[in-house]
Structure formats: C-alpha cells, structure tokens
Amino acid sequence: MVAEDGYAAAKWLVYKSGLDLQNLKFNVHSANPVASQQIQSLLDNYIKHLNSLKKMMKDKEND
C-alpha cells in the first residue's frame, strides 16, 4: 500500500496498521502547515487515547 500523503499514512497507522503506537516517537515534516498540524494532532490524540485506556485498565485491576 502506498499512502497518498502524510495524513493518509498517519490515518493508516492509527486505524488500520494494528501496531502498538503507545510509545511511538515521531516528528512531522511537511511544507504544508495545515497538514502538519492535522498529522501531529491525529497521532498525539491517538497516543493520549491509548494511554488513558491503559490507565483505566490499570485502575480497574487495582479495584
């Protein structure tokens, strides 16, 4: 699969790859500032979501 652009690649990582992205370290490089912000936000928000799920599961185990 070849992604059309960086945002499509980021969406593939989040929604289709099945990879554990919880500890993903990344840098966004784009000449398009709007696209750069979209990619950054998508990945940041998804990683925050994964971390909140992990915390919730850990809290549940401690109950």
KEMAR-301416 format. One record per atom (N, C-alpha, C): atom name; chain; y negated, x negated, z. Coordinates in pm, whole numbers, plus 50000, padded with zeros to 5 digits. Example, Ala and Ser with C-alpha at 12.3 -4.5 7.8 and 13.67 -1.06 7.14 Angstrom:
% KEMAR-301416
<rec atomo="N" cadena="A" north="50569" east="48681" up="50780"/>
<rec atomo="CA" cadena="A" north="50450" east="48770" up="50780"/>
<rec atomo="C" cadena="A" north="50330" east="48680" up="50780"/>
<rec atomo="N" cadena="A" north="50225" east="48715" up="50708"/>
<rec atomo="CA" cadena="A" north="50106" east="48633" up="50714"/>
<rec atomo="C" cadena="A" north="49997" east="48710" up="50787"/>
% end
This chain:
% KEMAR-301416
<rec atomo="N" cadena="A" north="50118" east="49916" up="50000"/>
<rec atomo="CA" cadena="A" north="50000" east="50000" up="50000"/>
<rec atomo="C" cadena="A" north="49875" east="49911" up="50000"/>
<rec atomo="N" cadena="A" north="49781" east="49944" up="49919"/>
<rec atomo="CA" cadena="A" north="49653" east="49875" up="49916"/>
<rec atomo="C" cadena="A" north="49546" east="49975" up="49956"/>
<rec atomo="N" cadena="A" north="49469" east="49942" up="50059"/>
<rec atomo="CA" cadena="A" north="49364" east="50032" up="50105"/>
<rec atomo="C" cadena="A" north="49244" east="50024" up="50011"/>
<rec atomo="N" cadena="A" north="49178" east="50136" up="49994"/>
<rec atomo="CA" cadena="A" north="49061" east="50143" up="49907"/>
<rec atomo="C" cadena="A" north="48946" east="50058" up="49960"/>
<rec atomo="N" cadena="A" north="48931" east="50058" up="50092"/>
<rec atomo="CA" cadena="A" north="48822" east="49985" up="50156"/>
<rec atomo="C" cadena="A" north="48860" east="49957" up="50301"/>
<rec atomo="N" cadena="A" north="48769" east="49893" up="50373"/>
<rec atomo="CA" cadena="A" north="48797" east="49857" up="50512"/>
<rec atomo="C" cadena="A" north="48819" east="49977" up="50602"/>
<rec atomo="N" cadena="A" north="48744" east="50084" up="50578"/>
<rec atomo="CA" cadena="A" north="48760" east="50204" up="50661"/>
<rec atomo="C" cadena="A" north="48896" east="50267" up="50638"/>
<rec atomo="N" cadena="A" north="48941" east="50270" up="50513"/>
<rec atomo="CA" cadena="A" north="49075" east="50323" up="50483"/>
<rec atomo="C" cadena="A" north="49182" east="50237" up="50550"/>
<rec atomo="N" cadena="A" north="49160" east="50106" up="50551"/>
<rec atomo="CA" cadena="A" north="49256" east="50017" up="50617"/>
<rec atomo="C" cadena="A" north="49258" east="50043" up="50768"/>
<rec atomo="N" cadena="A" north="49141" east="50063" up="50828"/>
<rec atomo="CA" cadena="A" north="49133" east="50091" up="50971"/>
<rec atomo="C" cadena="A" north="49201" east="50224" up="51004"/>
<rec atomo="N" cadena="A" north="49179" east="50325" up="50920"/>
<rec atomo="CA" cadena="A" north="49245" east="50455" up="50943"/>
<rec atomo="C" cadena="A" north="49396" east="50440" up="50932"/>
<rec atomo="N" cadena="A" north="49444" east="50359" up="50837"/>
<rec atomo="CA" cadena="A" north="49587" east="50336" up="50825"/>
<rec atomo="C" cadena="A" north="49641" east="50272" up="50952"/>
<rec atomo="N" cadena="A" north="49570" east="50173" up="51004"/>
<rec atomo="CA" cadena="A" north="49613" east="50108" up="51129"/>
<rec atomo="C" cadena="A" north="49627" east="50209" up="51242"/>
<rec atomo="N" cadena="A" north="49528" east="50296" up="51254"/>
<rec atomo="CA" cadena="A" north="49526" east="50393" up="51365"/>
<rec atomo="C" cadena="A" north="49628" east="50505" up="51346"/>
<rec atomo="N" cadena="A" north="49631" east="50564" up="51228"/>
<rec atomo="CA" cadena="A" north="49707" east="50687" up="51209"/>
<rec atomo="C" cadena="A" north="49845" east="50671" up="51147"/>
<rec atomo="N" cadena="A" north="49870" east="50562" up="51079"/>
<rec atomo="CA" cadena="A" north="49995" east="50550" up="51004"/>
<rec atomo="C" cadena="A" north="50081" east="50429" up="51039"/>
<rec atomo="N" cadena="A" north="50022" east="50322" up="51088"/>
<rec atomo="CA" cadena="A" north="50096" east="50196" up="51099"/>
<rec atomo="C" cadena="A" north="50207" east="50198" up="51204"/>
<rec atomo="N" cadena="A" north="50186" east="50272" up="51312"/>
<rec atomo="CA" cadena="A" north="50284" east="50270" up="51419"/>
<rec atomo="C" cadena="A" north="50277" east="50144" up="51504"/>
<rec atomo="N" cadena="A" north="50179" east="50059" up="51479"/>
<rec atomo="CA" cadena="A" north="50164" east="49935" up="51555"/>
<rec atomo="C" cadena="A" north="50097" east="49962" up="51689"/>
<rec atomo="N" cadena="A" north="50131" east="49883" up="51788"/>
<rec atomo="CA" cadena="A" north="50066" east="49892" up="51918"/>
<rec atomo="C" cadena="A" north="49933" east="49818" up="51908"/>
<rec atomo="N" cadena="A" north="49824" east="49891" up="51907"/>
<rec atomo="CA" cadena="A" north="49692" east="49832" up="51889"/>
<rec atomo="C" cadena="A" north="49617" east="49814" up="52020"/>
<rec atomo="N" cadena="A" north="49684" east="49837" up="52131"/>
<rec atomo="CA" cadena="A" north="49617" east="49837" up="52260"/>
<rec atomo="C" cadena="A" north="49545" east="49706" up="52289"/>
<rec atomo="N" cadena="A" north="49603" east="49594" up="52250"/>
<rec atomo="CA" cadena="A" north="49542" east="49464" up="52276"/>
<rec atomo="C" cadena="A" north="49485" east="49400" up="52151"/>
<rec atomo="N" cadena="A" north="49456" east="49483" up="52050"/>
<rec atomo="CA" cadena="A" north="49402" east="49433" up="51924"/>
<rec atomo="C" cadena="A" north="49264" east="49371" up="51945"/>
<rec atomo="N" cadena="A" north="49249" east="49251" up="51896"/>
<rec atomo="CA" cadena="A" north="49118" east="49184" up="51893"/>
<rec atomo="C" cadena="A" north="49077" east="49180" up="51747"/>
<rec atomo="N" cadena="A" north="48956" east="49221" up="51716"/>
<rec atomo="CA" cadena="A" north="48915" east="49229" up="51577"/>
<rec atomo="C" cadena="A" north="48766" east="49204" up="51562"/>
<rec atomo="N" cadena="A" north="48729" east="49164" up="51443"/>
<rec atomo="CA" cadena="A" north="48589" east="49151" up="51402"/>
<rec atomo="C" cadena="A" north="48574" east="49230" up="51273"/>
<rec atomo="N" cadena="A" north="48466" east="49304" up="51263"/>
<rec atomo="CA" cadena="A" north="48439" east="49382" up="51143"/>
<rec atomo="C" cadena="A" north="48337" east="49305" up="51059"/>
<rec atomo="N" cadena="A" north="48371" east="49283" up="50934"/>
<rec atomo="CA" cadena="A" north="48281" east="49216" up="50840"/>
<rec atomo="C" cadena="A" north="48258" east="49309" up="50722"/>
<rec atomo="N" cadena="A" north="48135" east="49351" up="50704"/>
<rec atomo="CA" cadena="A" north="48102" east="49439" up="50592"/>
<rec atomo="C" cadena="A" north="47955" east="49423" up="50557"/>
<rec atomo="N" cadena="A" north="47928" east="49422" up="50429"/>
<rec atomo="CA" cadena="A" north="47788" east="49421" up="50385"/>
<rec atomo="C" cadena="A" north="47725" east="49558" up="50403"/>
<rec atomo="N" cadena="A" north="47807" east="49660" up="50426"/>
<rec atomo="CA" cadena="A" north="47760" east="49797" up="50443"/>
<rec atomo="C" cadena="A" north="47752" east="49827" up="50593"/>
<rec atomo="N" cadena="A" north="47633" east="49834" up="50650"/>
<rec atomo="CA" cadena="A" north="47621" east="49855" up="50795"/>
<rec atomo="C" cadena="A" north="47678" east="49989" up="50842"/>
<rec atomo="N" cadena="A" north="47670" east="50092" up="50761"/>
<rec atomo="CA" cadena="A" north="47725" east="50222" up="50799"/>
<rec atomo="C" cadena="A" north="47877" east="50213" up="50806"/>
<rec atomo="N" cadena="A" north="47938" east="50155" up="50706"/>
<rec atomo="CA" cadena="A" north="48084" east="50140" up="50705"/>
<rec atomo="C" cadena="A" north="48129" east="50051" up="50819"/>
<rec atomo="N" cadena="A" north="48054" east="49946" up="50845"/>
<rec atomo="CA" cadena="A" north="48088" east="49856" up="50954"/>
<rec atomo="C" cadena="A" north="48091" east="49931" up="51087"/>
<rec atomo="N" cadena="A" north="47990" east="50014" up="51110"/>
<rec atomo="CA" cadena="A" north="47984" east="50093" up="51234"/>
<rec atomo="C" cadena="A" north="48099" east="50194" up="51241"/>
<rec atomo="N" cadena="A" north="48134" east="50255" up="51129"/>
<rec atomo="CA" cadena="A" north="48245" east="50351" up="51127"/>
<rec atomo="C" cadena="A" north="48377" east="50282" up="51164"/>
<rec atomo="N" cadena="A" north="48400" east="50167" up="51107"/>
<rec atomo="CA" cadena="A" north="48523" east="50092" up="51135"/>
<rec atomo="C" cadena="A" north="48526" east="50050" up="51281"/>
<rec atomo="N" cadena="A" north="48416" east="49994" up="51328"/>
<rec atomo="CA" cadena="A" north="48407" east="49949" up="51468"/>
<rec atomo="C" cadena="A" north="48432" east="50065" up="51563"/>
<rec atomo="N" cadena="A" north="48367" east="50178" up="51537"/>
<rec atomo="CA" cadena="A" north="48381" east="50295" up="51624"/>
<rec atomo="C" cadena="A" north="48523" east="50350" up="51623"/>
<rec atomo="N" cadena="A" north="48583" east="50360" up="51506"/>
<rec atomo="CA" cadena="A" north="48719" east="50412" up="51496"/>
<rec atomo="C" cadena="A" north="48815" east="50327" up="51580"/>
<rec atomo="N" cadena="A" north="48810" east="50197" up="51560"/>
<rec atomo="CA" cadena="A" north="48903" east="50109" up="51632"/>
<rec atomo="C" cadena="A" north="48871" east="50105" up="51782"/>
<rec atomo="N" cadena="A" north="48743" east="50095" up="51818"/>
<rec atomo="CA" cadena="A" north="48706" east="50094" up="51960"/>
<rec atomo="C" cadena="A" north="48751" east="50222" up="52030"/>
<rec atomo="N" cadena="A" north="48725" east="50337" up="51969"/>
<rec atomo="CA" cadena="A" north="48761" east="50464" up="52031"/>
<rec atomo="C" cadena="A" north="48912" east="50481" up="52042"/>
<rec atomo="N" cadena="A" north="48986" east="50436" up="51941"/>
<rec atomo="CA" cadena="A" north="49131" east="50448" up="51948"/>
<rec atomo="C" cadena="A" north="49188" east="50359" up="52057"/>
<rec atomo="N" cadena="A" north="49137" east="50238" up="52069"/>
<rec atomo="CA" cadena="A" north="49185" east="50148" up="52174"/>
<rec atomo="C" cadena="A" north="49150" east="50204" up="52312"/>
<rec atomo="N" cadena="A" north="49031" east="50261" up="52328"/>
<rec atomo="CA" cadena="A" north="48994" east="50326" up="52455"/>
<rec atomo="C" cadena="A" north="49090" east="50441" up="52485"/>
<rec atomo="N" cadena="A" north="49124" east="50518" up="52383"/>
<rec atomo="CA" cadena="A" north="49219" east="50629" up="52400"/>
<rec atomo="C" cadena="A" north="49355" east="50578" up="52447"/>
<rec atomo="N" cadena="A" north="49404" east="50471" up="52384"/>
<rec atomo="CA" cadena="A" north="49533" east="50414" up="52425"/>
<rec atomo="C" cadena="A" north="49528" east="50365" up="52569"/>
<rec atomo="N" cadena="A" north="49419" east="50301" up="52606"/>
<rec atomo="CA" cadena="A" north="49406" east="50251" up="52743"/>
<rec atomo="C" cadena="A" north="49398" east="50364" up="52844"/>
<rec atomo="N" cadena="A" north="49331" east="50474" up="52808"/>
<rec atomo="CA" cadena="A" north="49325" east="50587" up="52901"/>
<rec atomo="C" cadena="A" north="49462" east="50653" up="52916"/>
<rec atomo="N" cadena="A" north="49538" east="50659" up="52807"/>
<rec atomo="CA" cadena="A" north="49675" east="50713" up="52818"/>
<rec atomo="C" cadena="A" north="49761" east="50625" up="52907"/>
<rec atomo="N" cadena="A" north="49747" east="50494" up="52892"/>
<rec atomo="CA" cadena="A" north="49824" east="50401" up="52974"/>
<rec atomo="C" cadena="A" north="49789" east="50419" up="53121"/>
<rec atomo="N" cadena="A" north="49659" east="50431" up="53151"/>
<rec atomo="CA" cadena="A" north="49615" east="50450" up="53289"/>
<rec atomo="C" cadena="A" north="49668" east="50582" up="53344"/>
<rec atomo="N" cadena="A" north="49662" east="50688" up="53263"/>
<rec atomo="CA" cadena="A" north="49709" east="50818" up="53307"/>
<rec atomo="C" cadena="A" north="49859" east="50813" up="53339"/>
<rec atomo="N" cadena="A" north="49936" east="50744" up="53254"/>
<rec atomo="CA" cadena="A" north="50081" east="50733" up="53277"/>
<rec atomo="C" cadena="A" north="50108" east="50653" up="53404"/>
<rec atomo="N" cadena="A" north="50030" east="50547" up="53426"/>
<rec atomo="CA" cadena="A" north="50048" east="50464" up="53544"/>
<rec atomo="C" cadena="A" north="50013" east="50544" up="53670"/>
<rec atomo="N" cadena="A" north="49904" east="50620" up="53665"/>
<rec atomo="CA" cadena="A" north="49864" east="50704" up="53779"/>
<rec atomo="C" cadena="A" north="49971" east="50809" up="53808"/>
<rec atomo="N" cadena="A" north="50030" east="50864" up="53705"/>
<rec atomo="CA" cadena="A" north="50134" east="50965" up="53721"/>
<rec atomo="C" cadena="A" north="50256" east="50907" up="53790"/>
<rec atomo="N" cadena="A" north="50289" east="50782" up="53755"/>
<rec atomo="CA" cadena="A" north="50404" east="50714" up="53817"/>
<rec atomo="C" cadena="A" north="50380" east="50692" up="53966"/>
<rec atomo="N" cadena="A" north="50254" east="50671" up="54005"/>
<rec atomo="CA" cadena="A" north="50221" east="50641" up="54144"/>
<rec atomo="C" cadena="A" north="50207" east="50766" up="54230"/>
<rec atomo="N" cadena="A" north="50214" east="50884" up="54170"/>
<rec atomo="CA" cadena="A" north="50204" east="51009" up="54248"/>
<rec atomo="C" cadena="A" north="50333" east="51041" up="54320"/>
% end
